[in-house]
Amino acid sequence: MDRTKIIGCLIFLLTACGSKTHTIRVGSKNFTEQVVLGEIIAQHLENRLHERVARSLNLGGTLLAQQALINREIDMYPEYSGTALAMVLKAPVGTDLAAEYARRFHLAWLEPLGIDNTFAMVVRGNTGLKTLSEAARLSWTLGVGYEFERRADGLAALRSTYSMQFKGSPKTMDLGLLYKAIEQGQVDMIAASATDGMLAKSGLKILEDDRHAFPPYEVSVVAREALLGERPEVRAALLELSGKFTNAKMQELNYLVDVEHKSVGVVAEGFLKEAFTQRR
């Protein structure tokens, strides 16, 4: 082989290596539901694309996950519409999330997965109450997480919408302790989330937010536009997950991890087999 051909082959090989598609990296925030959803997304992409997908799960809070996405440390993660409005965009309800994420960050806000993990005010099932308007006629000992206490769309929204009366200041605690607190009678109402695993099996009840104090918290995958533009098959695979979830199903998945201590990988694999196995 002459020198020209050798140089040509080397150039071809270097170009091919340089254009190799980078490993897709899926991220998540640092609580059970996020880790489960991140693992489901990663496994689904592996199943569809037939390549390894890297995980950066359990990253931290919203702003850390968002910054990791902007910095290209991850390529996508699941996010909540209410959180995106309140904490990322700092925009009012009704803002076009997809348009704003594209304009500000060059990120794609994809179709909802089917989960609405809004704040949920939970009481014991034997109270006979159905709505927060009914509950507002009584006085409650309230248990809340740190985030609910400080967010404008949390405790402040509950108070301003319902003029809710509490016995003393709300008791602030880690989210994992809320259900134990209401079970042991330390509090008689807790600010939980609509897809908490404990709600799948407990004797507790979510009171209807009949005056709409809390915005929707629909879950969508947010991903780098550049990646989806380069690889349309990634977008197609992600869109297959849209509408595959319900709140009840997410409660069940969280319960399997938090209460039955199943591994996240096994739970994600089971969900995908159920969701994508065609009935004959």
C-alpha positions, 0 to 999 in steps of 0.5 A: 500500500503506498503512502497516500493510501496509508494516510487516507486510511488513518484519516478515515479511522481518526474521523470515525473514532472522533464521530463516535456517539457519546454514551447517553447519561440519564440523571435523577434527583435524590428520592425514591420516585426519581431514582426509579423513573431514572432507572426505567428511562435508562433501561428502556433506552438500552432495550430500544437502542441496544447500547449501554446507557450510563446512570447519574441517579440520586444527584441531589435537588432540582437545581443540581439536576438542572445544572448538570443537564445544562453542563452536559454532565447528564443528557436527561432526567425526569422533572415535575411541571410544578417544580419547573415553574416554581423553582427553575423558570420562576414563572406563573402557572399556565406558562408554556414549559416546552417553549420556555425550556427551549428558549432559555436552556435549549432543552426539550420538555417531552410529553407527560409520562402520566404521573401527577405527583402534586402535594397531597394533604393526607389524613386518617381514613376514618375522619369522614372528610373528603375535601380540604374545604371541609378540613378547613373548618377544623384545627389540625396538628400538621406534619410537613417536609422542609421543602413544603414549608418553605415553598410558595406553592406549598404551605403558603398556598395551603394557608392562603387558599383555605385559611387552614387552622393549625394547632401550633406551628407545623412540625417539620421533619424528614419526608420519611418520618411523616407517615410514622408521625401520623401513624403514632398520633404525633400529627393528624394531617401530613403534607405528602405527595400524591404518589408516595408508596405508603399510600398504596397500602395504608389506611390513609386518605388524600383530601381533594384539593377542591380549590386548587391550591397546588399546581399540577406536578406532571412528570416529563422527561427533560432532555438536551435538544442537541442530543435529540436532534443528532439522534431522533431514535432517542426521542422516539424511544422516550416518547414511548414512555409517555402515558405509560404511568398512572399515580396508582402505578407509581405508588406501587413502584415506590412501595416496592422499593421503600417498603418491600425493599426491592432493588430499583433495577428489578422494579424498573425491569418489571414495570417495563415488561408489564408496560411493553408486553403485548397481550396476545 
